[in-house]
């Protein structure tokens, strides 16, 4: 029960890593708020988690981000942890192949969303001496062919993490990010379908990682909980690779 009584807000909390993170926080005593665009999936996710609430919102919109924080404070009275997990990827897109709309959607979701949520959450986190954890990617640390917008957005998110950490360290607000390798989520299943041969795609994706497999959402979620916990009290500005060794190769 490391997070007994703590209030956690998770964007992109209705699926994948965000939902796994919500479950683990709740299991350790936290009260969780989920924010996502898909109301039906968000409400269904919240029903799975004791005392969780769902607030519909698009992290690309300042008004929605401000409302998510405001409603959380109205319902919970405080905020201790913000997890910026909302994200989008367009695969098999070089710079020439990426449309302006795809670029804007990727940057606005993956970077601007974290910026806006952090901006509006910081006053509450200042009061609680709270923590922000951004879900980046190993692609934020190294390049990846055919993912121009995604790679740019995740690299930006890593450095946004470091900068917010430096700006607010004197207020005892810690800011870190996790950089997962391939994770068994809907996003990667879609990539496998695009690949064509799903069994071969699974083998190829696993072989990219020195551990010869991809991660489960829970494995990434446990790293997020560690960074949010008092066990990581002297860690800020870090980009923690949870990637099966892919960035070490």
C-alpha positions in Angstrom: 0.0 0.0 0.0 2.7 2.5 -1.0 0.1 4.9 -2.3 -2.5 4.8 0.3 -4.6 8.0 0.1 -2.6 9.3 -2.9 -4.5 10.9 -5.8 -3.4 9.9 -9.3 -4.4 11.3 -12.6 -3.6 9.2 -15.7 -4.1 10.3 -19.3 -4.6 7.6 -21.8 -5.8 5.5 -18.8 -8.5 3.6 -20.6 -6.2 1.1 -22.3 -2.7 -0.4 -22.6 0.1 0.8 -20.3 -2.2 3.6 -18.8 -4.9 1.1 -17.7 -2.3 -1.3 -16.3 -0.8 1.5 -14.4 -4.2 2.5 -13.0 -4.9 -1.0 -11.8 -1.5 -1.2 -10.0 -1.9 2.2 -8.3 -5.4 1.3 -7.1 -4.1 -2.1 -5.8 -1.6 -0.1 -3.7 -4.2 2.2 -2.2 -4.4 5.1 -4.6 -7.5 6.9 -5.9 -7.3 7.1 -9.6 -8.7 9.5 -12.2 -8.7 8.3 -15.8 -8.7 10.8 -18.7 -9.2 9.8 -22.3 -11.2 10.7 -25.4 -13.2 7.5 -25.7 -16.0 7.9 -23.2 -17.3 4.4 -23.6 -14.0 2.7 -23.0 -13.1 5.2 -20.3 -16.2 4.6 -18.3 -15.8 0.8 -18.7 -12.2 1.0 -17.5 -13.2 3.1 -14.5 -15.7 0.4 -13.5 -12.9 -2.1 -13.3 -11.1 -0.1 -10.7 -12.3 0.5 -7.1 -13.3 4.1 -6.6 -11.9 5.2 -10.0 -13.5 8.1 -11.8 -13.4 8.9 -15.6 -13.2 12.3 -17.1 -13.5 12.6 -20.9 -11.0 14.8 -22.4 -8.6 15.4 -25.4 -5.1 16.3 -24.2 -4.5 18.3 -27.3 -7.0 20.9 -26.0 -6.0 23.3 -23.2 -9.6 23.6 -22.0 -9.9 19.8 -21.6 -6.6 19.5 -19.7 -7.5 22.3 -17.4 -11.0 20.7 -16.8 -9.4 17.3 -16.0 -7.2 18.8 -13.3 -10.0 21.1 -12.0 -12.6 18.2 -11.8 -10.0 15.9 -10.1 -9.4 18.6 -7.5 -13.1 19.2 -6.9 -13.7 15.4 -6.4 -10.5 14.5 -4.6 -9.3 17.8 -3.0 -5.7 17.2 -4.0 -3.4 15.7 -6.6 -0.2 13.8 -5.9 0.8 12.1 -9.1 0.3 12.9 -12.8 1.0 10.2 -15.4 1.0 11.5 -19.0 0.2 8.4 -21.0 -1.9 9.5 -23.9 -0.1 8.8 -27.2 -0.5 8.1 -30.9 1.8 6.7 -33.5 1.8 6.6 -37.3 4.0 3.7 -38.6 5.9 3.3 -41.8 6.1 7.1 -42.3 9.3 8.8 -43.4 9.4 12.5 -43.4 8.3 12.6 -47.0 5.5 10.2 -46.3 4.2 11.9 -43.2 1.3 14.3 -43.8 1.1 17.6 -42.0 -2.0 16.4 -40.3 -0.3 13.2 -39.0 2.7 15.3 -37.8 0.4 17.8 -36.0 -1.7 15.0 -34.4 1.4 13.2 -33.2 3.2 16.2 -31.8 0.0 17.7 -30.2 -0.9 14.4 -28.5 2.5 13.1 -27.4 4.2 16.4 -26.5 1.7 19.2 -26.3 -0.7 17.0 -24.2 2.0 16.3 -21.6 2.9 20.0 -21.6 -0.7 21.1 -21.1 -1.5 18.5 -18.4 1.7 19.4 -16.5 1.1 23.1 -16.8 -2.3 22.8 -15.2 -1.3 20.2 -12.7 1.8 21.9 -11.3 0.0 24.2 -8.9 -1.6 21.2 -7.2 1.6 19.2 -7.3 3.4 22.1 -5.7 1.1 21.8 -2.7 1.5 18.0 -2.4 5.2 17.9 -3.4 4.0 15.5 -6.0 5.4 13.7 -9.1 5.0 13.6 -12.8 5.8 10.5 -14.9 5.7 10.8 -18.7 5.4 7.7 -20.8 7.9 8.2 -23.6 9.6 5.4 -25.6 12.9 3.9 -26.3 12.5 5.7 -29.6 12.9 8.9 -27.7 16.5 7.8 -27.0 17.5 6.3 -30.3 16.2 6.6 -33.9 13.7 4.4 -35.6 13.2 4.1 -39.4 9.8 4.9 -40.6 8.5 6.8 -37.6 9.5 10.4 -38.2 6.8 12.1 -36.2 6.7 9.6 -33.4 10.5 9.6 -32.9 10.5 13.4 -32.8 7.7 13.5 -30.4 9.2 11.0 -27.9 12.6 12.6 -28.0 10.9 16.0 -27.3 9.0 14.4 -24.4 12.3 13.0 -22.9 13.8 16.5 -22.9 10.6 18.1 -21.7 10.7 15.8 -18.8 14.3 16.8 -17.9 13.5 20.5 -18.2 10.4 20.4 -16.0 12.4 18.4 -13.5 15.1 21.1 -13.4 12.6 24.0 -13.2 10.7 22.5 -10.2 13.3 20.5 -8.3 13.6 23.4 -5.8 9.9 22.8 -5.0 10.5 19.1 -4.4 8.4 18.1 -7.4 10.0 15.1 -9.1 9.6 14.6 -12.9 10.7 11.4 -14.7 9.8 9.4 -17.7 9.8 5.7 -18.7 11.0 4.7 -22.1 9.4 1.3 -23.0 10.5 -1.0 -25.7 7.8 -2.9 -27.6 4.8 -3.6 -25.3 2.0 -6.1 -25.8 -0.8 -3.5 -26.3 -3.4 -2.8 -29.0 -1.0 -0.4 -30.6 1.5 -3.1 -31.4 -1.2 -5.6 -32.4 -2.3 -3.1 -35.0 1.4 -2.8 -36.3 1.5 -6.6 -36.6 -1.7 -6.6 -38.6 -0.2 -4.0 -41.0 2.9 -6.2 -41.2 0.7 -8.9 -42.6 2.1 -12.2 -41.2 1.3 -11.8 -37.5 3.3 -14.8 -36.3 6.4 -13.6 -38.2 5.8 -10.0 -36.9 5.8 -11.3 -33.3 9.1 -13.1 -34.0 10.7 -10.0 -35.6 9.5 -7.6 -32.8 10.8 -10.0 -30.1 14.1 -10.5 -31.8 14.8 -6.8 -31.8 15.1 -6.9 -28.0 18.2 -8.7 -26.4 15.8 -10.4 -23.9 14.1 -11.9 -27.0 10.6 -10.9 -26.1 8.4 -7.9 -25.7 7.1 -6.4 -22.5 3.8 -6.8 -20.8 1.9 -3.6 -19.8 2.4 -4.5 -16.1 6.2 -4.5 -16.5 6.1 -0.9 -17.6 3.5 0.0 -15.1 5.7 -1.3 -12.2 8.5 1.0 -13.4 6.1 3.9 -13.3 5.0 3.1 -9.8 8.6 2.9 -8.7 9.3 6.3 -10.1 6.2 7.7 -8.4 7.1 6.1 -5.0 9.1 7.3 -2.1 11.6 4.6 -3.1 12.6 6.9 -5.9 12.8 10.0 -3.7 16.2 11.1 -5.1 15.4 10.4 -8.7 14.3 13.3 -10.9 14.9 14.2 -14.6 15.5 10.5 -15.4 14.6 8.6 -18.6 14.3 5.0 -17.4 14.6 2.5 -20.3 12.2 -0.4 -19.8 13.2 -1.9 -23.1 14.6 -5.4 -22.8 18.0 -4.0 -23.5 17.2 -2.6 -27.0 18.9 0.8 -26.4 22.0 -0.9 -24.9 22.8 -2.7 -28.2 
